[in-house]
Amino acid sequence: MACFVVAYDLNTIGQNYDCIIDKLKQLRHCHTQQSVWFVEYEGSEENLAIYLAACLDTNDRLFVSEVSGSWAGKGMQVCGKWLNDRGY
């Protein structure tokens, strides 16, 4: 299983935050910033993006990338620990 960072920006039309949040909460996750999550997912970035895309309108944006073992941050006590505990 890999760890991915997911960032999204839901623009005006339907702004279906409940849908994407519910999908992210179904995975092992740490909600690090308003629209940024770390999730563990068994599959590729593309498959994770497809899984989440059902919640998006045509003008929304989504970014998914695998987290490597090297990262840096500030003010990330909870999610920093979450990442470190999992070896990311």
C-alpha positions in Angstrom: 0.0 0.0 0.0 1.3 3.5 -0.9 0.6 6.9 0.6 -0.7 9.7 -1.7 -1.3 13.4 -1.2 -4.6 14.5 -2.6 -5.4 18.1 -3.2 -8.6 19.4 -4.7 -10.3 22.7 -5.5 -14.1 22.4 -6.1 -15.3 25.4 -8.1 -18.7 26.8 -8.1 -21.2 24.5 -9.9 -22.1 21.7 -7.4 -19.3 21.9 -4.9 -19.9 18.3 -3.8 -17.6 18.4 -0.7 -19.5 15.7 1.1 -19.0 13.2 -1.8 -15.2 13.7 -2.0 -14.7 13.9 1.8 -16.8 10.7 2.3 -14.6 8.9 -0.3 -11.4 10.1 1.3 -12.6 9.1 4.8 -13.2 5.5 3.5 -9.4 5.2 3.2 -6.8 5.3 5.9 -6.2 9.1 6.0 -4.9 12.2 7.6 -6.7 15.4 6.8 -3.8 17.9 6.8 -5.2 21.1 5.3 -8.6 22.3 4.2 -8.5 20.5 0.8 -5.4 18.5 1.2 -5.3 14.9 2.5 -2.8 12.1 2.9 -4.4 8.7 2.1 -3.2 5.2 1.9 -4.4 3.5 -1.2 -3.8 0.2 -2.9 -3.4 1.2 -6.5 -1.9 3.9 -8.7 -2.3 7.7 -8.7 -4.4 7.4 -11.8 -6.8 4.8 -10.2 -7.1 7.0 -7.1 -7.9 10.0 -9.3 -10.6 8.0 -11.1 -12.1 6.9 -7.8 -12.4 10.5 -6.6 -13.4 12.0 -10.0 -17.0 10.8 -9.6 -17.4 13.7 -7.1 -16.0 16.4 -9.4 -17.6 18.8 -11.8 -15.9 19.7 -15.1 -14.4 22.9 -13.7 -13.0 21.3 -10.5 -9.3 20.5 -10.0 -7.7 17.4 -8.5 -4.0 16.6 -7.8 -2.8 13.1 -6.7 0.8 12.2 -6.1 2.6 9.4 -4.3 4.5 10.5 -1.2 8.1 9.4 -1.2 10.2 8.7 1.9 11.4 12.3 1.8 9.2 15.3 2.8 9.3 18.5 4.7 6.6 20.6 6.4 5.8 23.1 9.1 3.0 22.9 11.7 2.2 19.4 10.7 2.3 17.7 14.2 -0.6 15.3 13.6 -0.1 14.4 10.0 3.7 14.6 10.2 3.5 11.9 13.0 0.9 10.0 10.8 3.4 10.0 7.9 6.4 9.1 10.1 4.6 6.3 11.9 4.0 4.7 8.5 7.5 5.2 7.3 6.8 7.9 4.7 
